[in-house]
Amino acid sequence: MSVCVVGHSNPDTDSIAAAISYAHYLKATGTDAIACMQIEADKLNPESTTVLKNFGLAAPQTMMDAAGKKVALVDFSDIGQAPANIKDAEVVAIVDHHKIGDITTNNPIVFNAQPVGCTCTVLYEMYKNNNVALPKDIAGAMLSAILSDTVNFKSPTCTAPDKAAVAALKDIAGVADTDALFMEMLKAKSSIDGIPMKDLVFRDYKDFDMNGKKVGIGQLELATLEQVAGIRADLYKALEDLKKDGRHSVLFMLTDVVKEGTDLLVVSEEPAVIEQAFGGKIANNAMWVNGMMSRKKQTVPPLQKAFGC
């Protein structure tokens, strides 16, 4: 049985590139594997679509149900971000760069989680340390994922290994200008013209368990907040609708990459808890959080503390 390598729901470029690169790594080291994703190909986010096109890669296969399958998880280890029926699957490996989640296994597995800015950084080190040849096209996707996840090294999640991986991968991929590559991805990522509100909300979205309360956090990285000025009301209405589906709170990060901060839209049963988490005041359903670039490092941890996790 082939191992299905899959990233988290609502996959970002790291989840897509990690699935492709880890599936290739497994095949190169003697285990048959298939790159998968939890989304239909026509729903893939614009940034990932651009990356796959740039480097001539096919999108991973769609896999929404894990029952009866052997699976390797990349870029997550939380049940809430897994395919349906993950408890009825055999998880054989996890490669990640987030906190350890709540997925458990009956047997020992390969588990490689490191405090770096991107899962593809972990995977690059696996290729390097085990002398596995890295194809040019896959190196390009991994490079793109690291630039995206670290916001071109501006994110506080960025580490020395991320920068070292980029330096190596750009040579393998034949990319001369990583700044230009990042700006091309940012242009695609921040494109909102004609996109339904629900699709924008779920473009980069995750649910979290905060001490028994379901909290959703989405993010849209922008070159300028003016890009969303005309749709803020509609966007907020979409967040309100999402909260009605059993969530305590929904937060949406409108991250200004140039100003290096986030306009945080908030829908919550306890706004004071959100204010406490970030030391600010909500006005007109939002609060500016200077320096906030990373959901993983700057949004989730303060919320976990405020919710008493």
C-alpha positions as CSV (number, residue, x, y, z in Angstrom):
1,M,0.0,0.0,0.0
2,S,1.4,3.4,-1.0
3,V,1.8,6.0,1.7
4,C,-0.3,9.1,1.2
5,V,1.6,12.2,2.1
6,V,-0.8,15.0,3.1
7,G,-0.6,18.4,4.6
8,H,-3.2,20.3,6.6
9,S,-6.7,21.3,5.5
10,N,-6.9,24.6,3.6
11,P,-3.3,23.9,2.5
12,D,-0.8,26.7,2.0
13,T,2.3,26.5,-0.2
14,D,4.3,24.8,2.6
15,S,1.7,22.0,2.9
16,I,1.7,21.5,-0.9
17,A,5.4,21.6,-1.4
18,A,6.1,19.5,1.6
19,A,3.7,16.8,0.4
20,I,5.4,16.7,-3.0
21,S,8.9,16.8,-1.6
22,Y,8.4,14.2,1.2
23,A,6.6,11.8,-1.2
24,H,9.6,12.0,-3.5
25,Y,11.9,11.5,-0.6
26,L,10.1,8.4,0.5
27,K,10.1,7.0,-3.0
28,A,13.8,7.7,-3.4
29,T,14.5,5.9,-0.1
30,G,12.5,2.8,-1.0
31,T,8.9,3.5,0.1
32,D,6.2,4.0,-2.4
33,A,4.3,7.3,-1.7
34,I,1.8,9.6,-3.3
35,A,1.6,13.4,-2.7
36,C,-1.9,14.4,-1.6
37,M,-3.8,17.5,-0.5
38,Q,-7.1,18.2,1.3
39,I,-8.6,20.3,-1.5
40,E,-9.8,19.9,-5.1
41,A,-7.3,21.1,-7.6
42,D,-9.5,24.0,-8.9
43,K,-9.7,25.3,-5.3
44,L,-5.9,25.5,-4.7
45,N,-4.8,28.9,-3.5
46,P,-3.4,31.4,-6.1
47,E,0.1,31.4,-4.6
48,S,0.5,27.6,-4.6
49,T,-0.9,27.5,-8.2
50,T,1.7,30.0,-9.2
51,V,4.5,28.1,-7.6
52,L,3.5,24.8,-9.3
53,K,3.2,26.5,-12.6
54,N,6.6,28.2,-12.2
55,F,8.4,24.9,-11.6
56,G,6.4,22.7,-13.8
57,L,4.9,20.5,-11.1
58,A,1.6,18.7,-11.0
59,A,-0.8,19.4,-8.0
60,P,-1.0,16.6,-5.4
61,Q,-3.9,14.2,-5.6
62,T,-7.1,15.2,-3.7
63,M,-7.6,13.1,-0.5
64,M,-10.3,14.1,1.9
65,D,-10.8,10.8,3.7
66,A,-7.9,8.9,5.3
67,A,-9.9,5.8,6.4
68,G,-8.0,2.6,5.7
69,K,-4.9,4.3,4.3
70,K,-1.3,4.6,5.3
71,V,-0.6,8.3,5.7
72,A,2.4,10.6,6.4
73,L,1.5,14.0,7.7
74,V,3.4,17.2,6.8
75,D,3.1,20.7,8.2
76,F,0.6,19.6,11.0
77,S,-0.1,17.1,13.7
78,D,-3.6,18.3,14.9
79,I,-6.6,16.1,14.4
80,G,-8.7,19.2,13.6
81,Q,-6.5,19.9,10.5
82,A,-6.5,16.3,9.3
83,P,-8.5,14.5,6.7
84,A,-11.7,12.8,7.7
85,N,-11.4,9.6,9.7
86,I,-7.7,10.1,10.5
87,K,-8.3,7.8,13.5
88,D,-9.0,5.0,11.1
89,A,-5.8,5.5,9.2
90,E,-2.3,4.2,9.9
91,V,-0.1,7.3,10.5
92,V,3.5,6.2,9.7
93,A,5.3,9.6,9.8
94,I,5.0,13.2,10.7
95,V,7.3,16.0,9.5
96,D,6.4,19.4,10.8
97,H,7.5,22.8,12.3
98,H,4.6,23.5,14.6
99,K,3.8,22.6,18.2
100,I,3.1,18.9,18.7
101,G,-0.6,18.3,18.2
102,D,-3.1,15.7,19.4
103,I,-2.7,13.0,16.9
104,T,-1.5,9.7,18.5
105,T,-0.3,6.5,17.0
106,N,-0.3,2.8,18.1
107,N,3.3,2.2,17.0
108,P,6.5,4.2,16.9
109,I,6.8,6.4,13.8
110,V,9.2,8.7,12.0
111,F,8.7,12.0,13.7
112,N,10.7,15.1,12.8
113,A,9.5,18.4,14.1
114,Q,11.9,21.3,14.4
115,P,11.5,24.9,15.5
116,V,12.1,26.5,12.1
117,G,10.1,28.7,9.9
118,C,8.9,26.1,7.4
119,T,8.4,22.3,7.0
120,C,10.4,22.4,3.8
121,T,13.4,23.5,5.8
122,V,13.1,20.3,7.8
123,L,12.7,18.3,4.6
124,Y,15.7,20.0,3.0
125,E,17.9,18.9,5.9
126,M,16.5,15.3,5.5
127,Y,17.5,15.3,1.9
128,K,20.9,16.7,2.7
129,N,21.7,14.6,5.7
130,N,20.7,11.3,3.9
131,N,22.4,12.2,0.6
132,V,19.1,12.0,-1.4
133,A,19.2,13.8,-4.7
134,L,16.9,16.8,-4.9
135,P,15.3,17.5,-8.3
136,K,15.4,21.0,-9.6
137,D,11.6,21.4,-9.8
138,I,11.0,20.2,-6.3
139,A,13.8,22.3,-5.0
140,G,12.0,25.3,-6.5
141,A,8.8,24.5,-4.8
142,M,10.6,24.0,-1.4
143,L,12.4,27.3,-1.9
144,S,9.1,29.1,-2.6
145,A,7.5,27.5,0.5
146,I,10.3,28.8,2.8
147,L,10.1,32.3,1.3
148,S,6.3,32.3,1.8
149,D,6.3,30.9,5.3
150,T,9.0,33.2,6.5
151,V,7.6,36.2,4.6
152,N,10.9,36.6,2.8
153,F,12.8,36.3,6.2
154,K,10.6,39.1,7.9
155,S,8.6,36.7,10.1
156,P,9.9,36.1,13.6
157,T,9.6,32.4,12.9
158,C,12.6,32.7,10.5
159,T,15.7,30.9,11.6
160,A,19.3,30.5,10.4
161,P,18.5,27.0,9.0
162,D,15.7,28.6,6.9
163,K,18.2,31.0,5.4
164,A,20.7,28.3,4.8
165,A,18.1,26.2,3.1
166,V,17.1,29.0,0.8
167,A,20.7,29.7,-0.1
168,A,21.2,26.0,-1.1
169,L,17.8,25.5,-2.8
170,K,18.0,28.6,-5.0
171,D,21.2,27.2,-6.5
172,I,19.6,23.8,-7.1
173,A,16.5,25.4,-8.5
174,G,18.4,27.9,-10.7
175,V,16.6,30.9,-9.1
176,A,18.8,34.0,-9.3
177,D,16.5,36.5,-7.5
178,T,14.6,35.3,-4.5
179,D,13.2,38.7,-3.8
180,A,11.5,38.8,-7.2
181,L,10.2,35.3,-6.7
182,F,8.7,36.3,-3.3
183,M,7.0,39.4,-4.8
184,E,5.5,37.3,-7.6
185,M,4.1,35.0,-4.9
186,L,2.9,37.9,-2.8
187,K,1.1,39.3,-5.8
188,A,-0.7,36.0,-6.3
189,K,-1.4,35.5,-2.6
190,S,-2.9,38.9,-2.1
191,S,-5.1,38.8,-5.2
192,I,-8.7,39.3,-4.1
193,D,-10.5,40.5,-7.3
194,G,-13.6,38.4,-7.9
195,I,-12.9,36.0,-5.1
196,P,-16.0,35.0,-3.0
197,M,-15.7,36.0,0.7
198,K,-15.8,32.4,1.9
199,D,-12.9,31.4,-0.3
200,L,-10.9,34.4,0.9
201,V,-11.6,33.4,4.5
202,F,-10.5,29.8,3.9
203,R,-7.5,30.6,1.8
204,D,-5.2,30.3,4.8
205,Y,-7.3,29.2,7.7
206,K,-7.0,26.9,10.7
207,D,-9.2,25.9,13.7
208,F,-7.7,25.5,17.1
209,D,-8.9,24.1,20.4
210,M,-8.3,26.7,23.1
211,N,-9.1,25.0,26.4
212,G,-12.2,23.4,25.0
213,K,-13.3,26.4,22.9
214,K,-13.0,26.3,19.1
215,V,-11.2,29.3,17.8
216,G,-10.7,29.9,14.0
217,I,-7.8,32.0,12.7
218,G,-7.3,33.0,9.1
219,Q,-4.7,35.1,7.4
220,L,-4.4,37.2,4.3
221,E,-1.0,38.6,3.5
222,L,-1.2,41.9,1.6
223,A,1.1,44.5,0.1
224,T,-1.2,47.2,1.5
225,L,-4.4,47.2,3.6
226,E,-6.0,49.4,0.9
227,Q,-6.4,46.2,-1.1
228,V,-9.3,45.1,1.2
229,A,-10.7,48.5,2.0
230,G,-13.7,48.0,-0.2
231,I,-14.6,44.5,1.1
232,R,-14.1,44.8,4.9
233,A,-17.8,44.8,5.7
234,D,-18.5,41.7,3.5
235,L,-15.4,40.0,4.9
236,Y,-16.5,40.6,8.5
237,K,-20.0,39.3,7.7
238,A,-18.4,36.1,6.4
239,L,-16.5,35.8,9.7
240,E,-19.7,36.2,11.6
241,D,-21.3,33.4,9.6
242,L,-18.3,31.2,10.2
243,K,-18.5,31.8,14.0
244,K,-22.2,30.6,14.0
245,D,-20.9,27.1,13.1
246,G,-19.9,26.2,16.6
247,R,-17.0,28.5,17.2
248,H,-16.2,30.6,20.2
249,S,-14.2,33.1,18.2
250,V,-13.0,33.8,14.7
251,L,-10.0,36.0,14.1
252,F,-8.8,37.1,10.7
253,M,-5.3,38.5,10.2
254,L,-5.0,41.2,7.5
255,T,-1.2,41.3,7.5
256,D,0.5,44.2,5.9
257,V,3.8,42.8,4.7
258,V,5.3,46.3,4.0
259,K,4.3,47.9,7.3
260,E,5.0,44.6,9.2
261,G,1.9,44.4,11.3
262,T,-1.7,43.0,11.2
263,D,-5.1,44.5,11.3
264,L,-6.9,41.8,13.3
265,L,-10.6,41.4,12.6
266,V,-12.3,39.9,15.6
267,V,-15.7,38.1,16.1
268,S,-15.8,36.6,19.6
269,E,-18.1,35.7,22.5
270,E,-15.5,37.2,24.8
271,P,-13.8,40.2,23.1
272,A,-12.0,41.0,26.4
273,V,-10.1,37.8,26.2
274,I,-8.8,38.7,22.7
275,E,-7.9,42.2,24.0
276,Q,-6.1,40.6,26.9
277,A,-4.1,38.3,24.6
278,F,-2.7,41.1,22.5
279,G,-2.7,44.0,24.9
280,G,-4.9,46.3,22.8
281,K,-8.5,47.5,22.3
282,I,-10.9,46.4,19.7
283,A,-12.5,49.3,17.8
284,N,-14.9,48.9,14.9
285,N,-14.5,45.1,15.1
286,A,-10.7,45.2,14.7
287,M,-7.4,46.0,16.3
288,W,-4.0,46.8,14.9
289,V,-1.2,44.6,16.3
290,N,2.2,46.1,15.4
291,G,4.8,43.6,14.3
292,M,2.3,40.6,14.1
293,M,3.3,38.6,11.0
294,S,3.1,35.0,12.2
295,R,-0.1,33.1,13.2
296,K,2.0,30.3,14.6
297,K,4.4,32.4,16.8
298,Q,2.6,35.7,17.4
299,T,-1.2,34.9,17.3
300,V,-1.7,31.4,18.6
301,P,0.6,31.4,21.7
302,P,-0.9,34.6,23.2
303,L,-4.4,33.3,22.7
304,Q,-3.5,30.0,24.3
305,K,-2.3,31.9,27.3
306,A,-5.4,34.1,27.5
307,F,-7.7,31.1,27.2
308,G,-5.8,29.3,29.9
309,C,-4.5,26.5,27.8
